[in-house]
Amino acid sequence: MNIKRTAPLLLAVVLAAPLTAQAVEYTTIQQDKSNIAFGYKQMGVGMQGHFKKFSAQLNFDPAKPAAAKAQLDVNLASIDTGSAEANEQVADKDWFNTKQYPNARFVSSAIKPLGGNRFQVDGKLTIKGRTQTVGTVATMTPQGAQAAFDGAFTIKRADFAIGEGDWKDFGTVANEIQIKFHLLARAK
């Protein structure tokens, strides 16, 4: 082993080690590059929409997922179903009742690593004053000083009293609603 040749390489490795060992904590959600969408069936036909306004708080260090926290608040009146008439209708009392319940909220309770940049995220989802435990697998895709978090989960609208009165029947609008999210976060 030639010490004169390996010494500079060894020095470079030692000096670079603290840089690679630094923790990265993602905290700032870029709302203009993030989205929350939903899909459901109406009379057997697949429908989609999204919410235009939401806020998110995130403290996520991939090296310490058990200490991570996430909270997401969705402005329900910002729904976009693709139809102005439908948007107004779902804001009414029988659907989201946005005058009394303007926001939906998700608060994480546990985040566990699954391997391969995948994490089990469990928490409480509150819509119209009703809270249910939900879980999803979120995939984190690092992108330099940013990371994308993508996932999906299904809720039952009856669990949250979404669609009351004449809309309780699942023959017109299915009970299952799939929620999809794409959140782009910056490291602090």
MIBA-274271 format. One record per residue: x, y, z of N, C-alpha, C in turn; residue in one letter. Coordinates in steps of 0.2 Angstrom, whole numbers, plus 2048, in hexadecimal, padded with zeros to 3 digits. Example, Ala and Ser with C-alpha at 12.3 -4.5 7.8 and 13.67 -1.06 7.14 Angstrom:
residues 2
nx | ny | nz | cax | cay | caz | cx | cy | cz | rest
842 | 7E4 | 827 | 83E | 7EA | 827 | 842 | 7F0 | 827 | A
840 | 7F5 | 823 | 844 | 7FB | 824 | 840 | 800 | 827 | S
***
This chain:
residues 188
nx | ny | nz | cax | cay | caz | cx | cy | cz | rest
804 | 7FA | 800 | 800 | 800 | 800 | 804 | 806 | 800 | M
803 | 80B | 7FB | 807 | 811 | 7FB | 804 | 816 | 7FF | N
807 | 818 | 804 | 804 | 81D | 809 | 803 | 824 | 805 | I
808 | 826 | 801 | 808 | 82C | 7FE | 802 | 82D | 7F9 | K
800 | 827 | 7F6 | 7FA | 828 | 7F1 | 7F4 | 827 | 7F5 | R
7F3 | 823 | 7FA | 7ED | 822 | 7FE | 7EB | 828 | 803 | T
7F0 | 82B | 805 | 7EF | 831 | 80A | 7EA | 836 | 808 | A
7EB | 839 | 802 | 7E7 | 83E | 800 | 7E0 | 83B | 7FF | P
7DF | 835 | 7FD | 7D8 | 832 | 7FC | 7D5 | 831 | 803 | L
7D9 | 82F | 808 | 7D7 | 82E | 80E | 7D4 | 834 | 812 | L
7D8 | 839 | 811 | 7D7 | 840 | 813 | 7D0 | 843 | 810 | L
7CF | 842 | 80A | 7C9 | 844 | 806 | 7C3 | 840 | 809 | A
7C4 | 83A | 80B | 7BE | 836 | 80D | 7BD | 838 | 814 | V
7C2 | 83A | 819 | 7C1 | 83C | 81F | 7BD | 843 | 81F | V
7C0 | 847 | 81B | 7BD | 84E | 81B | 7B6 | 84E | 818 | L
7B4 | 849 | 814 | 7AD | 849 | 811 | 7A8 | 846 | 815 | A
7AB | 842 | 81A | 7A6 | 83E | 81E | 7A1 | 842 | 822 | A
7A3 | 848 | 825 | 79E | 84C | 829 | 799 | 84F | 824 | P
79B | 850 | 81E | 796 | 853 | 819 | 790 | 84D | 818 | L
792 | 847 | 817 | 78D | 842 | 815 | 789 | 840 | 81C | T
78C | 841 | 822 | 789 | 83F | 828 | 784 | 844 | 82A | A
784 | 84A | 827 | 77F | 84F | 829 | 778 | 84D | 828 | Q
773 | 84E | 82D | 76C | 84D | 82C | 769 | 852 | 828 | A
764 | 850 | 824 | 760 | 854 | 820 | 759 | 854 | 822 | V
757 | 85A | 824 | 750 | 85A | 827 | 74C | 85E | 822 | E
746 | 85B | 81F | 742 | 85E | 81B | 73C | 862 | 81F | Y
73B | 868 | 81D | 736 | 86C | 822 | 732 | 870 | 81E | T
734 | 873 | 818 | 730 | 878 | 814 | 72C | 874 | 80E | T
726 | 874 | 80E | 722 | 872 | 808 | 721 | 877 | 803 | I
723 | 876 | 7FD | 722 | 87A | 7F7 | 71B | 879 | 7F5 | Q
717 | 87D | 7F7 | 710 | 87C | 7F5 | 70E | 87D | 7ED | Q
712 | 881 | 7EA | 711 | 882 | 7E3 | 713 | 87C | 7DF | D
717 | 877 | 7E2 | 71A | 871 | 7DF | 717 | 86B | 7E2 | K
712 | 86C | 7E6 | 70F | 866 | 7E9 | 707 | 866 | 7E8 | S
704 | 860 | 7E9 | 6FD | 860 | 7E8 | 6FA | 85A | 7EC | N
6F3 | 85B | 7ED | 6EF | 856 | 7F0 | 6E9 | 855 | 7EC | I
6E9 | 84F | 7EA | 6E3 | 84D | 7E5 | 6DF | 847 | 7E8 | A
6DA | 846 | 7E4 | 6D5 | 841 | 7E6 | 6D2 | 83E | 7E0 | F
6D0 | 838 | 7E1 | 6CC | 834 | 7DC | 6C7 | 830 | 7DF | G
6C1 | 82F | 7DB | 6BB | 82B | 7DE | 6B7 | 829 | 7D8 | Y
6B2 | 825 | 7D9 | 6AE | 823 | 7D3 | 6A7 | 826 | 7D4 | K
6A4 | 829 | 7CF | 69D | 82C | 7CF | 699 | 828 | 7CA | Q
694 | 825 | 7CC | 690 | 820 | 7C7 | 695 | 81C | 7C3 | M
69A | 819 | 7C6 | 69F | 814 | 7C3 | 6A4 | 817 | 7BF | G
6A4 | 81E | 7BE | 6A9 | 821 | 7BA | 6AE | 825 | 7BF | V
6B5 | 823 | 7BD | 6BA | 826 | 7C1 | 6BA | 82E | 7C0 | G
6BB | 831 | 7C6 | 6BB | 839 | 7C6 | 6C1 | 83B | 7CA | M
6C4 | 841 | 7C9 | 6CA | 843 | 7CC | 6C9 | 84B | 7CE | Q
6CD | 84D | 7D3 | 6CD | 854 | 7D5 | 6D3 | 855 | 7D9 | G
6D3 | 85B | 7DB | 6D9 | 85D | 7E0 | 6D7 | 863 | 7E4 | H
6DB | 864 | 7E9 | 6DA | 86A | 7ED | 6DF | 86F | 7EC | F
6DD | 876 | 7EB | 6E2 | 87B | 7E9 | 6E5 | 87E | 7EF | K
6E3 | 87E | 7F5 | 6E6 | 881 | 7FA | 6E7 | 87C | 800 | K
6ED | 87C | 803 | 6EF | 878 | 808 | 6F5 | 87A | 80B | F
6F6 | 879 | 812 | 6FD | 87A | 815 | 6FF | 874 | 818 | S
706 | 873 | 819 | 709 | 86E | 81B | 70F | 870 | 820 | A
70F | 86C | 825 | 715 | 86D | 82A | 719 | 866 | 82A | Q
71F | 866 | 829 | 723 | 860 | 829 | 729 | 861 | 82C | L
72B | 85C | 830 | 732 | 85B | 833 | 734 | 854 | 832 | N
738 | 853 | 82D | 73A | 84C | 82B | 741 | 84C | 829 | F
744 | 848 | 82E | 74B | 846 | 82D | 74B | 83E | 82B | D
74D | 83C | 825 | 74D | 835 | 823 | 751 | 831 | 828 | P
756 | 833 | 82B | 75A | 82F | 830 | 756 | 82E | 836 | A
751 | 832 | 838 | 74E | 832 | 83E | 746 | 832 | 83D | K
743 | 82D | 839 | 73C | 82E | 837 | 738 | 82D | 83D | P
73A | 82A | 843 | 735 | 82A | 849 | 734 | 830 | 84C | A
738 | 835 | 84B | 738 | 83C | 84D | 734 | 841 | 849 | A
732 | 83E | 843 | 72F | 842 | 83E | 728 | 844 | 83F | A
726 | 84A | 83D | 71F | 84C | 83E | 71D | 84F | 837 | K
716 | 84E | 836 | 713 | 851 | 830 | 70C | 853 | 832 | A
70A | 859 | 82F | 703 | 85C | 830 | 701 | 85F | 82A | Q
6FB | 85D | 827 | 6F9 | 860 | 821 | 6F2 | 863 | 822 | L
6F1 | 869 | 820 | 6EA | 86C | 821 | 6E8 | 86E | 81A | D
6E2 | 86B | 818 | 6DF | 86C | 811 | 6D9 | 871 | 812 | V
6D9 | 876 | 80E | 6D3 | 87A | 80E | 6CE | 877 | 809 | N
6C9 | 875 | 80C | 6C4 | 871 | 808 | 6C0 | 875 | 803 | L
6BF | 87B | 804 | 6BC | 87F | 800 | 6C0 | 880 | 7F9 | A
6C6 | 87E | 7F9 | 6CA | 87F | 7F4 | 6CA | 879 | 7EF | S
6C5 | 875 | 7F0 | 6C4 | 86F | 7EC | 6C3 | 871 | 7E4 | I
6C6 | 86D | 7E0 | 6C5 | 86E | 7D9 | 6C3 | 867 | 7D6 | D
6BD | 866 | 7D5 | 6BA | 860 | 7D2 | 6BA | 860 | 7CA | T
6BC | 866 | 7C7 | 6BC | 867 | 7C0 | 6B5 | 86A | 7BE | G
6B1 | 86B | 7C3 | 6AA | 86E | 7C1 | 6A9 | 874 | 7C7 | S
6A7 | 87A | 7C5 | 6A6 | 87F | 7CA | 69F | 87D | 7CD | A
69B | 87A | 7CA | 694 | 878 | 7CD | 696 | 873 | 7D3 | E
69A | 86E | 7D1 | 69B | 869 | 7D6 | 69F | 86B | 7DB | A
6A4 | 870 | 7DA | 6A8 | 873 | 7E0 | 6A3 | 876 | 7E5 | N
69E | 87A | 7E2 | 69A | 87D | 7E7 | 696 | 878 | 7EB | E
694 | 873 | 7E7 | 68F | 86E | 7EB | 693 | 86A | 7F0 | Q
699 | 868 | 7EF | 69D | 865 | 7F4 | 69F | 869 | 7FA | V
69F | 870 | 7F9 | 6A0 | 874 | 7FF | 69A | 874 | 804 | A
694 | 872 | 801 | 68E | 873 | 805 | 68E | 86E | 80B | D
689 | 86F | 80F | 688 | 86B | 815 | 688 | 863 | 814 | K
685 | 861 | 80F | 685 | 85A | 80E | 68B | 856 | 80C | D
690 | 85A | 80A | 697 | 858 | 808 | 69C | 85A | 80D | W
6A0 | 85F | 80C | 6A5 | 861 | 810 | 6A3 | 866 | 816 | F
69D | 86A | 815 | 69B | 86F | 819 | 6A0 | 873 | 81B | N
6A3 | 877 | 816 | 6A9 | 87B | 817 | 6A8 | 881 | 81B | T
6A2 | 883 | 81C | 6A1 | 889 | 821 | 6A2 | 887 | 828 | K
6A0 | 881 | 82A | 6A1 | 87E | 831 | 6A8 | 87B | 831 | Q
6AA | 877 | 82C | 6B0 | 874 | 82C | 6B5 | 876 | 826 | Y
6B8 | 87B | 827 | 6BC | 87E | 821 | 6C2 | 879 | 81F | P
6C5 | 876 | 824 | 6CB | 872 | 822 | 6CB | 86B | 824 | N
6CF | 867 | 820 | 6D0 | 860 | 822 | 6D7 | 860 | 825 | A
6D9 | 85C | 82A | 6DF | 85C | 82D | 6E2 | 855 | 82E | R
6E8 | 854 | 82C | 6EC | 84D | 82D | 6F2 | 84F | 831 | F
6F2 | 84B | 837 | 6F8 | 84C | 83B | 6FB | 845 | 83C | V
702 | 844 | 83B | 705 | 83E | 83B | 706 | 83C | 843 | S
706 | 835 | 844 | 707 | 833 | 84B | 70D | 82E | 84B | S
70F | 82B | 845 | 714 | 827 | 845 | 717 | 826 | 83D | A
71D | 827 | 83D | 721 | 826 | 836 | 726 | 821 | 837 | I
726 | 81B | 833 | 72A | 816 | 834 | 72E | 814 | 82D | K
734 | 813 | 82D | 737 | 811 | 826 | 736 | 80A | 824 | P
735 | 80A | 81E | 733 | 803 | 81B | 739 | 801 | 816 | L
73E | 805 | 815 | 743 | 804 | 810 | 742 | 806 | 80A | G
747 | 808 | 806 | 747 | 80A | 7FF | 743 | 811 | 7FF | G
745 | 815 | 804 | 742 | 81C | 804 | 73A | 81C | 804 | N
737 | 817 | 807 | 730 | 816 | 808 | 72F | 816 | 810 | R
72A | 81A | 812 | 728 | 81A | 819 | 721 | 819 | 81A | F
71F | 816 | 820 | 718 | 815 | 822 | 716 | 81B | 826 | Q
711 | 81F | 824 | 70F | 825 | 827 | 708 | 823 | 82A | V
707 | 824 | 830 | 701 | 823 | 833 | 6FF | 829 | 837 | D
6F8 | 82B | 837 | 6F6 | 831 | 83B | 6EF | 831 | 83B | G
6EC | 837 | 83D | 6E5 | 838 | 83E | 6E3 | 83D | 839 | K
6DE | 83C | 835 | 6DB | 840 | 830 | 6D4 | 842 | 833 | L
6D3 | 849 | 833 | 6CD | 84C | 836 | 6C9 | 850 | 830 | T
6C3 | 84E | 82F | 6BF | 851 | 82A | 6B8 | 852 | 82D | I
6B5 | 858 | 82C | 6AE | 859 | 82F | 6AE | 857 | 836 | K
6B3 | 858 | 83A | 6B3 | 857 | 841 | 6B4 | 84F | 843 | G
6B5 | 84B | 83E | 6B5 | 844 | 83F | 6BD | 842 | 83E | R
6BF | 83E | 843 | 6C6 | 83C | 842 | 6C7 | 835 | 841 | T
6CB | 833 | 83D | 6CD | 82C | 83B | 6D4 | 82B | 83B | Q
6D6 | 825 | 83D | 6DD | 823 | 83C | 6DE | 821 | 834 | T
6E3 | 823 | 831 | 6E5 | 822 | 82A | 6ED | 820 | 82A | V
6EE | 81C | 825 | 6F5 | 81B | 824 | 6F7 | 81B | 81C | G
6FD | 81C | 81B | 6FF | 81C | 814 | 707 | 81A | 813 | T
709 | 818 | 80E | 710 | 817 | 80C | 712 | 81D | 808 | V
717 | 821 | 80B | 719 | 826 | 807 | 720 | 825 | 804 | A
721 | 827 | 7FE | 728 | 826 | 7FB | 72B | 82C | 7FB | T
731 | 82D | 7FD | 735 | 833 | 7FD | 73A | 832 | 7F8 | M
73A | 837 | 7F3 | 73F | 837 | 7EE | 744 | 83E | 7EF | T
74A | 83D | 7F1 | 74E | 842 | 7F2 | 750 | 845 | 7EB | P
750 | 84C | 7EB | 752 | 850 | 7E5 | 756 | 856 | 7E7 | Q
75D | 854 | 7E9 | 761 | 859 | 7EB | 75F | 85C | 7F2 | G
75E | 862 | 7F3 | 75C | 865 | 7F9 | 754 | 865 | 7FA | A
751 | 861 | 7F6 | 74A | 860 | 7F6 | 748 | 858 | 7F7 | Q
742 | 857 | 7F8 | 740 | 850 | 7F8 | 738 | 850 | 7F6 | A
736 | 84B | 7F2 | 72F | 84B | 7F1 | 72D | 845 | 7F5 | A
727 | 846 | 7F8 | 723 | 841 | 7FC | 71D | 83F | 7F8 | F
71C | 839 | 7F6 | 716 | 837 | 7F2 | 713 | 831 | 7F6 | D
70C | 831 | 7F5 | 708 | 82C | 7F8 | 701 | 82C | 7F7 | G
6FD | 827 | 7F9 | 6F6 | 827 | 7F8 | 6F3 | 823 | 7FD | A
6ED | 824 | 7FF | 6E9 | 820 | 804 | 6E2 | 821 | 802 | F
6DD | 81C | 804 | 6D6 | 81C | 803 | 6D3 | 81E | 809 | T
6CE | 822 | 809 | 6C9 | 823 | 80F | 6C2 | 821 | 80C | I
6BE | 820 | 811 | 6B7 | 81F | 810 | 6B3 | 825 | 812 | K
6AF | 828 | 80D | 6AC | 82F | 80E | 6A7 | 82E | 814 | R
6A4 | 828 | 815 | 69F | 827 | 81A | 6A2 | 828 | 821 | A
6A8 | 827 | 822 | 6AC | 827 | 828 | 6AC | 82F | 82A | D
6AC | 833 | 825 | 6AD | 83A | 827 | 6A6 | 83E | 825 | F
6A1 | 83B | 824 | 69A | 83E | 822 | 69B | 842 | 81C | A
69F | 840 | 817 | 69F | 844 | 811 | 69A | 841 | 80C | I
695 | 845 | 80B | 690 | 843 | 807 | 68A | 840 | 80B | G
686 | 845 | 80E | 680 | 843 | 812 | 67A | 844 | 80E | E
674 | 843 | 812 | 66E | 843 | 80F | 66D | 83F | 809 | G
66B | 842 | 803 | 66A | 83E | 7FD | 671 | 83B | 7FA | D
676 | 83D | 7FD | 67D | 83B | 7FA | 680 | 835 | 7FE | W
67C | 833 | 803 | 67E | 82D | 807 | 67F | 827 | 803 | K
67B | 826 | 7FE | 67B | 820 | 7FA | 681 | 820 | 7F6 | D
685 | 81A | 7F6 | 68B | 819 | 7F3 | 68A | 817 | 7EC | F
684 | 816 | 7E9 | 683 | 815 | 7E2 | 684 | 81A | 7DE | G
684 | 820 | 7E0 | 685 | 826 | 7DC | 68D | 828 | 7DC | T
68F | 829 | 7E3 | 696 | 82B | 7E4 | 699 | 826 | 7E9 | V
69E | 822 | 7E6 | 6A1 | 81D | 7EA | 6A3 | 81F | 7F1 | A
6A3 | 81A | 7F6 | 6A5 | 81C | 7FD | 6AD | 81D | 7FD | N
6B1 | 81A | 7F9 | 6B8 | 81A | 7F9 | 6BB | 820 | 7F5 | E
6BF | 824 | 7F8 | 6C2 | 82A | 7F5 | 6CA | 829 | 7F6 | I
6CD | 829 | 7F1 | 6D5 | 828 | 7F1 | 6D8 | 82F | 7F1 | Q
6DC | 830 | 7F6 | 6E0 | 836 | 7F7 | 6E7 | 835 | 7F5 | I
6E9 | 839 | 7F1 | 6F0 | 839 | 7EE | 6F4 | 83F | 7F0 | K
6FA | 83F | 7F2 | 6FE | 845 | 7F3 | 705 | 845 | 7F0 | F
707 | 84B | 7EF | 70E | 84C | 7EC | 710 | 852 | 7F0 | H
715 | 851 | 7F4 | 717 | 857 | 7F8 | 71F | 858 | 7F7 | L
721 | 85E | 7F5 | 728 | 85F | 7F3 | 72A | 863 | 7F9 | L
72F | 861 | 7FD | 732 | 864 | 803 | 739 | 866 | 802 | A
73B | 86C | 805 | 742 | 86E | 805 | 745 | 86D | 80B | R
74C | 86B | 80B | 74F | 86A | 811 | 751 | 871 | 814 | A
751 | 871 | 81B | 753 | 877 | 81E | 75B | 878 | 81F | K
***
